[in-house]
Amino acid sequence: MSEKQPKPQADVPPPAPAAEPVREAGLEATAPALPEKQYCVFRAGRERFCLAVLDVDEVVEWPCLTVVPLGPPFLRGVFNLRGTIVPLIDIAFTEVRRPEFPPKQVVVACLRPEGDGPEVRVGIAADEVIGTYSTSEPLLVEEAPRDVPHCCGMLRHDDRLALALDLERIIETFRIPVV
């Protein structure tokens, strides 16, 4: 028996180098696209807020809370999330809420420090979780309100704006007493 000989291949041109962008007549080369980031967009009070999806652990329905006596007005209480005690803050605490319309959900965020420091979990009261939004556009930092210390910019999504939250600034602004 004879062994099969490989078939000769047709002349295939080598792949073009990817170093230079293709330029068409009269068109400028576009800058490389920024990587997409995802944000969790939610409403608290009358404002829309967003957190980077990498900072959000989960969204849960309104839990059974334990009120902290003599706690600050923004601290709604603490709750047990699978064995971890999580403080629940209301970033819209300055607005007057009607008691018959309490928040419905909690966005549980986790600050993961660099190094060996412990993770810090915090729940943020949300009246409505709108969903996730992906964009490659940078946050609008210059347009961000200066009187909101926990805001690091604004996200343009659909036809609306959302205040982008910075977890480190939230923890600095809303000092949660150690229980």
C-alpha positions as CSV (number, residue, x, y, z in Angstrom):
1,M,0.0,0.0,0.0
2,S,1.1,3.4,-0.7
3,E,1.1,6.3,1.8
4,K,-1.1,9.3,1.0
5,Q,0.9,12.3,-0.2
6,P,-0.3,15.7,1.1
7,K,-2.0,17.7,-1.5
8,P,-0.1,20.7,-2.7
9,Q,-1.8,23.9,-1.4
10,A,-2.6,26.8,-3.6
11,D,-0.5,29.9,-3.2
12,V,-2.0,31.7,-0.2
13,P,-0.8,35.2,0.4
14,P,0.7,35.9,3.8
15,P,-1.5,37.8,6.3
16,A,-1.2,41.5,6.1
17,P,0.6,43.1,9.1
18,A,-1.8,44.6,11.5
19,A,0.4,47.5,12.6
20,E,-1.1,50.2,10.5
21,P,-4.8,51.0,10.1
22,V,-6.2,50.9,6.6
23,R,-6.8,54.4,5.3
24,E,-9.3,55.2,2.6
25,A,-9.1,58.2,0.4
26,G,-10.2,61.3,2.3
27,L,-10.9,59.5,5.6
28,E,-8.8,59.9,8.8
29,A,-7.8,56.8,10.8
30,T,-9.9,56.5,13.9
31,A,-8.3,56.2,17.4
32,P,-8.4,52.8,18.9
33,A,-11.6,52.1,20.8
34,L,-11.5,52.3,24.5
35,P,-12.4,49.1,26.3
36,E,-16.0,48.7,27.3
37,K,-16.9,49.1,31.0
38,Q,-20.2,47.9,32.5
39,Y,-22.2,49.8,35.1
40,C,-25.1,48.8,37.3
41,V,-27.6,51.7,37.1
42,F,-30.2,52.2,39.8
43,R,-32.4,54.9,41.2
44,A,-32.3,56.1,44.9
45,G,-34.8,58.9,45.6
46,R,-35.0,61.2,42.6
47,E,-31.5,60.6,41.3
48,R,-30.0,57.9,39.1
49,F,-26.7,56.4,40.3
50,C,-24.3,53.8,38.9
51,L,-21.5,51.6,40.1
52,A,-19.0,49.7,38.1
53,V,-20.2,46.1,37.8
54,L,-16.9,44.9,39.2
55,D,-17.7,46.7,42.5
56,V,-21.2,45.1,42.7
57,D,-21.5,41.7,44.4
58,E,-25.2,41.3,44.0
59,V,-28.7,42.9,44.1
60,V,-31.1,41.6,46.7
61,E,-34.7,42.3,47.6
62,W,-35.3,44.4,50.7
63,P,-34.0,42.4,53.6
64,C,-35.2,42.2,57.2
65,L,-33.2,44.9,58.9
66,T,-31.8,45.4,62.4
67,V,-31.9,49.0,63.3
68,V,-28.7,50.4,65.0
69,P,-29.7,52.5,68.0
70,L,-28.4,56.1,67.9
71,G,-27.1,55.4,64.4
72,P,-26.6,58.3,61.8
73,P,-29.7,59.1,59.8
74,F,-28.3,57.6,56.5
75,L,-27.8,54.2,58.2
76,R,-31.0,52.3,57.7
77,G,-29.7,49.3,59.7
78,V,-27.7,46.1,59.2
79,F,-28.7,42.8,57.7
80,N,-27.4,39.3,57.5
81,L,-26.3,38.3,54.0
82,R,-25.3,34.6,54.2
83,G,-23.4,35.0,57.4
84,T,-21.9,38.4,56.7
85,I,-23.3,41.5,58.5
86,V,-23.8,44.2,55.9
87,P,-24.6,47.9,56.8
88,L,-27.3,49.4,54.7
89,I,-27.0,53.1,53.8
90,D,-29.4,55.3,52.0
91,I,-27.6,57.8,49.9
92,A,-30.8,59.6,49.3
93,F,-31.3,60.2,53.0
94,T,-31.5,64.0,52.6
95,E,-34.7,63.6,50.6
96,V,-38.0,63.3,52.4
97,R,-39.3,59.8,51.7
98,R,-42.9,58.9,52.4
99,P,-43.0,56.0,54.8
100,E,-45.5,54.0,52.6
101,F,-42.9,53.9,49.8
102,P,-39.7,52.3,51.3
103,P,-36.9,51.2,49.0
104,K,-37.4,47.9,47.3
105,Q,-33.9,46.6,46.6
106,V,-30.4,46.7,47.9
107,V,-27.3,47.0,45.8
108,V,-24.5,45.1,47.7
109,A,-21.1,46.6,46.8
110,C,-17.7,45.4,47.9
111,L,-14.6,47.5,48.2
112,R,-11.6,45.2,47.6
113,P,-8.5,47.0,48.8
114,E,-5.1,46.5,47.3
115,G,-2.9,44.4,49.5
116,D,-3.9,42.4,52.5
117,G,-6.7,44.6,53.9
118,P,-10.1,43.2,54.5
119,E,-13.0,43.6,52.0
120,V,-15.6,46.1,53.0
121,R,-19.2,45.3,52.0
122,V,-21.9,47.9,52.0
123,G,-25.6,47.8,51.0
124,I,-27.0,50.8,49.1
125,A,-30.8,51.3,49.3
126,A,-32.3,51.4,45.8
127,D,-35.9,52.3,44.8
128,E,-35.4,50.7,41.4
129,V,-32.5,48.8,39.8
130,I,-32.7,49.8,36.1
131,G,-30.1,47.3,34.9
132,T,-26.6,47.1,33.5
133,Y,-25.2,49.4,30.8
134,S,-22.0,48.9,28.8
135,T,-20.1,51.7,27.2
136,S,-16.7,52.5,25.9
137,E,-17.2,56.3,26.5
138,P,-15.4,57.7,29.5
139,L,-17.3,59.1,32.5
140,L,-18.1,62.8,32.3
141,V,-15.9,64.0,35.1
142,E,-16.0,67.8,34.4
143,E,-19.8,67.8,34.4
144,A,-20.1,66.0,37.7
145,P,-21.7,68.0,40.5
146,R,-19.2,69.4,43.0
147,D,-21.6,69.2,46.0
148,V,-21.9,65.4,45.9
149,P,-18.7,64.1,47.5
150,H,-19.2,60.5,46.7
151,C,-19.6,61.1,43.0
152,C,-16.6,60.6,40.6
153,G,-18.3,61.6,37.3
154,M,-21.4,61.1,35.3
155,L,-22.5,58.3,33.0
156,R,-24.5,59.1,29.9
157,H,-26.8,56.2,29.2
158,D,-29.6,56.2,26.7
159,D,-31.0,59.8,27.0
160,R,-30.3,60.2,30.7
161,L,-27.4,60.8,33.1
162,A,-26.5,58.9,36.2
163,L,-24.1,59.9,38.9
164,A,-21.1,57.5,39.0
165,L,-20.4,56.5,42.6
166,D,-16.9,55.8,44.0
167,L,-17.0,53.2,46.7
168,E,-14.0,54.6,48.6
169,R,-15.6,58.1,48.7
170,I,-18.9,56.5,49.8
171,I,-17.2,54.9,52.8
172,E,-15.4,58.1,53.6
173,T,-18.6,60.2,53.3
174,F,-21.0,57.9,55.0
175,R,-19.0,56.9,58.1
176,I,-20.5,53.7,59.4
177,P,-20.0,53.1,63.1
178,V,-18.4,49.8,64.0
179,V,-20.9,47.5,65.6
